[in-house]
């Protein structure tokens, strides 16, 4: 990313939850000189098939075109040309992934869907699936989030995805001239060998950042990883969190790792989810 970010895909449903993502997608495109494409999906659930569907489908099409036009107008106000992609389907996450495979963007930008009560700590089903399956990094943006200006927090565990996240954070920090706080989290039950691996991952990432002149610090902490990461981001006033899509404990490559998903659900700032090499 950084100087290599040439193409962005912003997926929107037109709800209030997409507002922050729209703001960031346009700001990033402007900063990086990247090509911006906005997409939305017209859902076609099976139970709408049959009588009266044609008129409803036309109405949904008009609303979707109006939504895309609104985003294009907002981008053009900032001097950013914006392409549009209108997709029909009944699985939003799969349509976003298919579009990303077709357009090969360097980044997908999504809004985080808020929920009431305890479930607000979890991200929306579609968002989690996109972040877990996407062929490129995914930026998940809370509604009130703005472009990062203060500090990047990088969570790393030495896994393939953690190393990929380190490379992305390095590019971003260099591009935006921001300091980086590195965090690796172990639990009380981890072996001395596992703790040494966590420290080694930190040392390696810290050396890479310092080698290119990035102001950085490293913290080895003990606790529940998602809580430690979110609390450290708040304490250090980080306004972007970068994390790998799956950590060392991830059993399935088909879904987002539980730690990454909880971080996405709890963070007050944007979270950048980075897949490993595929």
C-alpha angles and dihedrals in degrees: 000000000000104000089005095062103109104148133038130189116202115192115198138177093192093245126130087259091069095056097091092043091052091050092050096043091055093043092050093047089051094047095046099034086237128163110252126209122182120202135185132181130229105210116224106190116186094242091066092061115111135027116026094007095115095062092044091049091052091050092049089049092053091049092049092049090050090051092051090047090054091054092046090052092049091050094047089052085064092045093255119134110220129201121208134220122190113193132186119211147115099235111061096191092052093048091052091049092046090051090049091051089051098045098032096214121186090228140017116212119204136170120237113241112228122218136190125256124352094341090069086082089069124070123233118282094244094047093051092049093049091050091049098046106029119122091224139031117297124214111208111198128196115222096255097041123124134192111296116256107155119047142339120226114206119195112200136170101176093258122134089262091045091055091048089050089052091055091050093047090050092053092047095046091050092045095047097034093234133148119244131220113202119206131187119178129205130177130231089252095057118111123246087252092056091048090050089052090052091051091047090052089052093047092049094049093044091052091050092051095046091047089067094042100259115153102237145161133194129218126190106198138177124222142061104339099223093048093047092049095048094044092048090050089053093045093049093041091237112174097193129045119199118196139159118255092238131020131206092284095053108123098181130047090196096074135039115269112261093237093052091047093051091048089052090050097048106034119106091206133054116289121211112207114201124196121214122242111299 
